[in-house]
Amino acid sequence: PMSLPDRLTLPMTVSTSVLPTPQGRRASISREELLDAALHLVGPHRSISTLGLREIAREAGIAPNSFYRHFRDVDALAIALIERAGTELRSIIGEARQRASTQRSVVQTSMEVFMEQLRAEQGYLQLLLREGKVGSVAFKDAVDQQLCFFEQELQADLVRLEQAQGHQLHAPELVAKAITRLVFAMGVSAVEHDEVSQAQILAQTVDMLHMIIVGSRAMGSVKK
């Protein structure tokens, strides 16, 4: 039988795998899941600037300190969310443009997808429109960077389609910028309206975009 001193000197071990965690909190979380939690909190109307770290942590089901494993602060998360929104929207709208075969259809298709995204559940477009209008300077700069990416991709598609039809745009980089900025400005207006008004804004915007392209094409023919 084991003596009393032997029993007293046995090492005591505790398995960390069974240590309790605070009720309702997760042991770990991914960066994308944190972004999802923040996106859910802002919804269609809140600015990211109104979010607090503890609120995001509570929504994600983690301890506040776990937030810092992925982001240095809420502003860093907000900019990452703006970048994700821009990337997702460029992918959606870019795929629609790739299916277009004429300038009229690329404008019509892009605008229809754009307006659909105004009503999309994930709220990426609303987020960009909102932060570009009322966000902090850093957030507005992040949105502007995403718009520049939109312009670059749109310019490439416009040049591709013009060449296929034997046309040439004057200053295609300015055409892409004019289109992008107009569409987002009209989007800011449309987001506050009902679907009937949004359809009217869509039709007006398509006509204005077509005027930009036709005008640039005419200027391009003069420059030849």
Secondary structure, 3 states (H helix, E strand, C coil): CCCHHHHHHCCCCCCHHHCCCCCCCCCCCCHHHHHHHHHHHHCCCCCHHHCCHHHHHHHHCCCHHHHHHCCCCHHHHHHHHHHHHHHHHHHHHHHHHHCCCCHHHHHHHHHHHHHHHHCCCCCHHHHHHHHHHHCCHHHHHHHHHHHHHHHHHHHHHHHHHHHHCCCCCCCHHHHHHHHHHHHHHHHHHHCCCCHHHHHHHHHHHHHHHHHHHHHHHHHHHHHC
